[in-house]
Amino acid sequence: MSVSEKKIQEVADKQDIYDLMVRYSRGVDRCDLETLKSVYWQDATDDHGTFNGNAWEFADYLIPALSGMDQTMHFIGNVCIDLIDENNAKAETYVFAYHYIQGEETHNDMIVGGRYIDDLEKRSDEWRIKHRLYVMDWNQNSASTAEWNEGIYGQLKTRGMKFPKDPFYSK
């Protein structure tokens, strides 16, 4: 049985789109503006609830907000990609986002579960997001129980940081 060129292209397209979703998470969590913008077309839009407009302007708005948080981690889960034709696709990506935020007296954990609903477009053999809608499915907020300098956690000296100080950028 041979695999058709069409099927190979579909697999390659879906992998390129998945890589885009992962790159978005890196851009957000590392506060790397260039990486974040690289997942959107310059004329793309993003409706995140707190912002609805041009996606590159959203990136400019988001990075300063996230830079004020001590830690964030956006973890993607299920990714369902529907290729509409050779240049258009729709994707639903589940996201679990953790935010470690300084409160008035202590740090707080803000955890949000949701989905990215994306319209994607391929231009010059490159996939990027044309429109993103963020859907919040649930959230949980509480005083943090994180331990940074105690027990085994105190021994873990390599910690995630924002761009360009994160270990990812120095390797």
Backbone hydrogen bonds in HBPLUS format (Angstrom, degrees):
<---DONOR---> <-ACCEPTOR-->    atom                        ^
c    i                          cat <-CA-CA->   ^        H-A-AA   ^      H-
h    n   atom  resd res      DA  || num        DHA   H-A  angle D-A-AA Bond
n    s   type  num  typ     dist DA aas  dist angle  dist       angle   num
A0008-ILE N   A0004-SER O   3.05 MM   4  6.40 159.8  2.09 151.8 157.4     1
A0009-GLN N   A0005-GLU O   2.91 MM   4  6.13 154.9  1.98 146.9 153.7     2
A0010-GLU N   A0006-LYS O   2.93 MM   4  6.23 151.9  2.01 146.6 154.6     3
A0011-VAL N   A0007-LYS O   3.01 MM   4  6.29 160.4  2.05 152.0 156.2     4
A0012-ALA N   A0008-ILE O   2.96 MM   4  6.20 160.8  2.00 147.8 153.4     5
A0013-ASP N   A0009-GLN O   2.82 MM   4  6.00 159.4  1.86 150.7 156.4     6
A0014-LYS N   A0010-GLU O   2.93 MM   4  6.14 163.8  1.96 150.8 155.0     7
A0015-GLN N   A0011-VAL O   2.96 MM   4  6.16 154.2  2.03 148.2 155.4     8
A0016-ASP N   A0012-ALA O   2.94 MM   4  6.16 156.7  2.00 148.4 154.8     9
A0017-ILE N   A0013-ASP O   2.98 MM   4  6.26 154.3  2.05 148.8 155.7    10
A0018-TYR N   A0014-LYS O   2.91 MM   4  6.13 158.7  1.96 146.6 152.6    11
A0019-ASP N   A0015-GLN O   2.88 MM   4  6.10 163.0  1.91 151.9 156.3    12
A0020-LEU N   A0016-ASP O   3.12 MM   4  6.34 142.9  2.26 137.2 146.8    13
A0020-LEU N   A0017-ILE O   3.11 MM   3  5.00 121.2  2.47  93.1 107.9    14
A0021-MET N   A0017-ILE O   3.19 MM   4  6.60 150.0  2.28 147.2 154.0    15
A0021-MET N   A0018-TYR O   2.99 MM   3  5.17 116.5  2.41  99.8 114.9    16
A0022-VAL N   A0018-TYR O   3.09 MM   4  6.50 155.5  2.15 153.4 160.2    17
A0023-ARG N   A0019-ASP O   2.89 MM   4  6.10 157.9  1.94 148.4 154.9    18
A0024-TYR N   A0020-LEU O   2.94 MM   4  6.21 147.2  2.05 146.6 155.4    19
A0025-SER N   A0021-MET O   3.28 MM   4  6.62 158.1  2.33 143.8 147.8    20
A0026-ARG N   A0022-VAL O   3.07 MM   4  6.47 158.4  2.12 150.5 156.4    21
A0027-GLY N   A0023-ARG O   2.89 MM   4  6.11 167.9  1.91 153.6 156.8    22
A0028-VAL N   A0024-TYR O   2.94 MM   4  6.18 160.6  1.97 155.5 160.4    23
A0029-ASP N   A0025-SER O   2.91 MM   4  6.02 175.5  1.92 156.7 157.9    24
A0030-ARG N   A0026-ARG O   2.90 MM   4  5.79 158.5  1.95 153.3 158.5    25
A0032-ASP N   A0027-GLY O   2.89 MM   5  4.65 148.5  1.99 134.9 143.1    26
A0031-CYS N   A0028-VAL O   3.20 MM   3  5.06 148.4  2.31  96.8 106.2    27
A0163-PHE N   A0030-ARG O   2.50 MM 133  5.14 159.2  1.54 159.4 151.5    28
A0036-LEU N   A0032-ASP O   2.96 MM   4  6.20 163.9  1.99 157.3 162.6    29
A0037-LYS N   A0033-LEU O   2.92 MM   4  6.11 167.0  1.93 155.6 158.4    30
A0038-SER N   A0034-GLU O   3.08 MM   4  6.17 137.3  2.27 137.7 149.1    31
A0038-SER N   A0035-THR O   3.12 MM   3  5.06 126.0  2.43  93.0 107.5    32
A0039-VAL N   A0036-LEU O   3.37 MM   3  5.99 169.1  2.38 115.4 118.5    33
A0040-TYR N   A0037-LYS O   3.12 MM   3  5.58 158.8  2.17 115.5 121.8    34
A0129-ILE N   A0039-VAL O   2.77 MM  90  6.08 173.9  1.77 157.3 157.0    35
A0041-TRP N   A0129-ILE O   3.12 MM  88  6.16 162.2  2.16 159.8 155.4    36
A0044-ALA N   A0041-TRP O   2.90 MM   3  5.03 163.0  1.93 117.4 118.8    37
A0055-ALA N   A0044-ALA O   2.86 MM  11  5.31 166.4  1.88 122.1 124.9    38
A0045-THR N   A0130-LYS O   3.03 MM  85  6.45 150.1  2.13 139.0 144.7    39
A0132-ARG N   A0045-THR O   3.00 MM  87  6.45 145.6  2.12 138.6 149.3    40
A0046-ASP N   A0053-GLY O   2.79 MM   7  5.64 153.9  1.86 161.2 169.9    41
A0053-GLY N   A0046-ASP O   3.06 MM   7  5.64 155.2  2.12 143.7 147.2    42
A0047-ASP N   A0132-ARG O   2.76 MM  85  6.09 165.0  1.78 158.9 163.7    43
A0134-TYR N   A0047-ASP O   2.94 MM  87  6.29 165.9  1.96 159.6 157.6    44
A0048-HIS N   A0051-PHE O   2.74 MM   3  5.27 154.4  1.80 168.9 173.6    45
A0058-PHE N   A0054-ASN O   2.89 MM   4  6.23 142.6  2.03 143.0 155.1    46
A0059-ALA N   A0055-ALA O   2.92 MM   4  6.27 151.7  2.00 145.9 152.3    47
A0060-ASP N   A0056-TRP O   3.06 MM   4  6.35 155.6  2.12 140.7 147.0    48
A0061-TYR N   A0057-GLU O   2.92 MM   4  6.15 140.1  2.09 140.8 152.0    49
A0061-TYR N   A0058-PHE O   3.07 MM   3  4.94 122.2  2.42  92.6 107.7    50
A0062-LEU N   A0058-PHE O   2.73 MM   4  5.91 153.2  1.80 154.0 162.1    51
A0063-ILE N   A0059-ALA O   3.13 MM   4  6.11 176.4  2.14 155.8 155.5    52
A0065-ALA N   A0062-LEU O   3.01 MM   3  5.22 115.3  2.44 103.2 119.5    53
A0066-LEU N   A0062-LEU O   2.92 MM   4  6.20 160.9  1.96 163.2 169.2    54
A0067-SER N   A0063-ILE O   2.84 MM   4  5.92 147.5  1.95 151.8 161.6    55
A0069-MET N   A0066-LEU O   2.97 MM   3  5.29 163.0  2.00 112.1 117.5    56
A0070-ASP N   A0100-TYR O   3.07 MM  30  5.68 124.0  2.40 157.2 172.8    57
A0071-GLN N   A0100-TYR O   3.43 MM  29  5.03 159.3  2.48 132.5 135.1    58
A0100-TYR N   A0071-GLN O   2.85 MM  29  5.03 171.7  1.86 147.5 148.7    59
A0073-MET N   A0098-TYR O   2.86 MM  25  5.11 144.8  1.99 144.2 148.3    60
A0098-TYR N   A0073-MET O   2.88 MM  25  5.11 165.2  1.90 141.0 144.7    61
A0075-PHE N   A0096-PHE O   2.86 MM  21  5.14 177.4  1.86 148.9 149.7    62
A0096-PHE N   A0075-PHE O   2.87 MM  21  5.14 153.8  1.94 146.3 155.1    63
A0077-GLY N   A0094-TYR O   2.90 MM  17  5.13 158.8  1.94 135.0 138.8    64
A0094-TYR N   A0078-ASN O   2.88 MM  16  5.30 163.5  1.90 156.3 161.9    65
A0080-CYS N   A0092-GLU O   2.92 MM  12  5.26 168.9  1.93 151.6 154.0    66
A0092-GLU N   A0080-CYS O   2.94 MM  12  5.26 152.9  2.01 144.0 152.8    67
A0082-ASP N   A0090-LYS O   2.76 MM   8  5.22 177.7  1.76 170.5 171.3    68
A0090-LYS N   A0082-ASP O   2.90 MM   8  5.22 156.1  1.95 146.1 154.0    69
A0084-ILE N   A0088-ASN O   2.86 MM   4  5.40 141.4  2.01 132.4 143.0    70
A0085-ASP N   A0088-ASN O   3.24 MM   3  5.37 161.9  2.28 139.7 140.6    71
A0122-LYS N   A0087-ASN O   2.86 MM  35  4.56 160.0  1.90 126.8 129.4    72
A0089-ALA N   A0120-LEU O   3.08 MM  31  5.05 156.3  2.14 134.6 135.1    73
A0120-LEU N   A0089-ALA O   2.82 MM  31  5.05 178.2  1.82 148.4 148.9    74
A0091-ALA N   A0118-ASP O   2.92 MM  27  5.11 155.6  1.98 141.2 147.6    75
A0118-ASP N   A0091-ALA O   2.84 MM  27  5.11 166.0  1.86 153.1 157.5    76
A0093-THR N   A0116-TYR O   2.92 MM  23  5.08 159.9  1.96 144.6 151.4    77
A0116-TYR N   A0093-THR O   2.80 MM  23  5.08 156.5  1.85 144.7 151.4    78
A0095-VAL N   A0114-GLY O   2.78 MM  19  5.30 164.2  1.81 146.6 144.7    79
A0114-GLY N   A0095-VAL O   2.91 MM  19  5.30 165.2  1.93 155.2 158.0    80
A0097-ALA N   A0112-VAL O   2.80 MM  15  5.15 172.4  1.81 159.6 161.4    81
A0112-VAL N   A0097-ALA O   2.87 MM  15  5.15 158.4  1.91 145.9 153.2    82
A0099-HIS N   A0110-MET O   2.79 MM  11  5.02 138.7  1.96 145.0 157.3    83
A0110-MET N   A0099-HIS O   2.91 MM  11  5.02 164.5  1.93 150.3 154.8    84
A0101-ILE N   A0108-ASN O   2.91 MM   7  5.17 167.6  1.92 155.1 157.5    85
A0108-ASN N   A0101-ILE O   2.63 MM   7  5.17 159.4  1.67 154.6 162.0    86
A0103-GLY N   A0106-THR O   2.71 MM   3  5.16 141.1  1.86 129.5 142.8    87
A0144-SER N   A0107-HIS O   2.91 MM  37  5.48 176.3  1.91 134.1 133.8    88
A0109-ASP N   A0142-SER O   2.77 MM  33  5.43 166.3  1.79 165.6 170.4    89
A0142-SER N   A0109-ASP O   3.04 MM  33  5.43 153.1  2.12 147.3 155.3    90
A0111-ILE N   A0140-GLN O   2.84 MM  29  5.17 173.0  1.85 163.5 165.5    91
A0140-GLN N   A0111-ILE O   2.77 MM  29  5.17 148.1  1.87 154.2 159.7    92
A0113-GLY N   A0138-TRP O   2.93 MM  25  5.15 168.3  1.95 135.6 139.5    93
A0137-ASP N   A0113-GLY O   2.80 MM  24  5.59 156.1  1.86 140.5 147.5    94
A0138-TRP N   A0113-GLY O   3.08 MM  25  5.15 153.6  2.15 147.2 143.9    95
A0115-ARG N   A0135-VAL O   2.80 MM  20  5.13 150.9  1.89 145.3 155.0    96
A0135-VAL N   A0115-ARG O   2.84 MM  20  5.13 167.0  1.85 159.2 162.8    97
A0117-ILE N   A0133-LEU O   2.86 MM  16  5.10 168.2  1.87 155.0 159.0    98
A0133-LEU N   A0117-ILE O   2.91 MM  16  5.10 151.0  2.00 140.3 149.8    99
A0119-ASP N   A0131-HIS O   2.84 MM  12  5.11 162.0  1.87 152.5 157.8   100
A0130-LYS N   A0119-ASP O   2.72 MM  11  5.49 165.1  1.75 152.9 156.4   101
A0131-HIS N   A0119-ASP O   3.13 MM  12  5.11 156.4  2.19 140.0 141.3   102
A0121-GLU N   A0128-ARG O   2.97 MM   7  5.78 163.3  2.00 168.4 173.2   103
A0128-ARG N   A0121-GLU O   3.10 MM   7  5.78 148.4  2.21 145.1 153.3   104
A0123-ARG N   A0126-GLU O   2.87 MM   3  5.30 155.9  1.93 149.0 145.6   105
A0126-GLU N   A0123-ARG O   2.92 MM   3  5.30 146.3  2.03 113.2 123.3   106
A0154-GLY N   A0150-GLU O   2.92 MM   4  4.65 144.8  2.04 115.6 119.7   107
A0154-GLY N   A0151-GLY O   3.15 MM   3  5.50 131.0  2.40 104.5 116.2   108
A0155-GLN N   A0152-ILE O   3.03 MM   3  5.19 138.4  2.21  99.7 111.8   109
A0156-LEU N   A0153-TYR O   3.20 MM   3  5.23 145.3  2.33  98.1 107.8   110
A0165-LYS N   A0162-LYS O   2.88 MM   3  5.87 123.7  2.20 140.7 146.7   111
A0166-ASP N   A0162-LYS O   3.24 MM   4  5.62 132.4  2.48 125.8 134.0   112
A0169-TYR N   A0166-ASP O   3.03 MM   3  5.89 141.4  2.18 126.6 133.3   113
A0170-SER N   A0167-PRO O   3.17 MM   3  5.25 144.0  2.31 101.0 111.4   114
